[in-house]
Amino acid sequence: MVNLKRKKTKGLIAEPVPAAVSGAITTLAKADGFVEISEDVQFIDAGEQVTVKLFETEGHMQAS
């Protein structure tokens, strides 16, 4: 799960949502979307470009 934040320059940054002690539903509720990772990938490096699947498309942040 990730949250999106605007970069100071053009574009957006996806940051992981911290896992909540109360479980996955709380984490899910706080997220803007998720990153789908292939099963053979263990890590994503900082700065690596990813595609974020948004939970809600209406009123979402656009990279500009």
Number of C-alpha atoms within 10 A of each C-alpha: 22 21 18 21 14 14 12 8 7 9 13 16 18 22 15 15 18 13 14 12 8 8 9 11 10 13 17 17 12 15 18 22 22 20 14 11 12 7 6 6 7 7 7 10 6 8 8 6 10 12 11 17 14 18 13 9 11 7 6 11 14 10 11 9
